[in-house]
Amino acid sequence: MRYVGIWYKKISVTTILWVANRDTPLTDSLGVLTITHRGILVLLSQNNSTVWSSNTSRTAQNPVAQLSNSRNPIVKDGSDNEAENFRWQSYDITQATHSYKV
């Protein structure tokens, strides 16, 4: 099974910060994380079916996905760095805000 996630690499205990497809792992050998023209993050399986998406109704003219300084995966519109204008952020999802040690 395969997951898309963010974790600390250079500390003694691996700490997972965020996992996109925690409930629906990829079961095939390939997957693609992409951003649509509307600003929705989508994880596609090898056969191009949607495994996970950010599923936001707030669209962006010039969508950009990035990791914020607070370690929060976000989608924003172009160079707009105002947090209240983010089109999507993982911290909007309660389960995504916890750290897990493995």
C-alpha positions, 0 to 999 in steps of 0.5 A: 500500500502507498500513501502521500504524506509529509514527515520529518526526515532528519530526526531520530523518530519518524514523525508523520505530519500529514497524510492525504490518503490515510483512509484510501491507500494506493494499491497499485504501483503508480500514483500521481498527485496533481493540482487541477486548473481550479486549484484542487489537489487530486491523487490519481491511481495508475488507472487514473481514478481519483483516490483522494482530493482536497475537495474544495469549493473555493477555486483559484485563477492561478493555483499554487500548492505549497507547504506553508512555514507552519508545515501546513499543505495549502493551495492558494491563488498565485502570490496571495499569501494571506491565510484567510484567502487560502483556497484549501489547507490541510489544517481545515481537516481535524485529523490532519493536524496531529503528529504521529510517531512511527 
